[in-house]
Amino acid sequence: METDFLSKWPQYKTEVARIIFERFHLDERRKGTFKETVKFFSQSGITDYPITMIALKGGKCIGTVSIYRNDLPERPEYQPWLTALYVLPDFRGQGVADRLVRDMLNHLSGLGYETIYAKTETQSRYDYYLQKGWKLLETVDVDGRDNYIFRKRND
């Protein structure tokens, strides 16, 4: 398995957009269309937002993670955000998510980012971030749903 930037593999932009749209936009009731999601990920770069990494195995995109300037409008003071972490079900439990996060954090460290934020609404992702050394910063109610905000120092 290897990780790399989506911007270097444009043939996967529609697939990544589909994963993110189906998993996050529909599940979390976010606004926007699939076409807008494809356009957003088509703009993915290496030093400017969004920054998206993908995990590749055997020519297949098996996971993704992104960095957005802001993933929670209620907290504009927190930047940047690790978000849209997703691994295909058949590849879970194999360290793919850990590798994506580690490689992204290393990249961000090289860009000078000392603190990274993440949020989740689910218990499984809440537990994941705690187990990986992220610190719970606060809980924010957004449309009647608890959003758990985490912070990680990028040492």
Buried (B, 14 or more C-beta within 10 A) or exposed (E): BEBEBBBEBEEBBBBBBBBBBEBBBEEBEEEEEBEEBBEBBBEBEEEEBBBBBBBBBEEEBBBBBBBBEBBBEEBEEBBBBBBBBBBBEEBEEBEBBEBBBEBBBEBBEEEEBEEBBBBBEEEEBBEBBEEBEBEEBEEBEBEEEEBBBBBBEBE
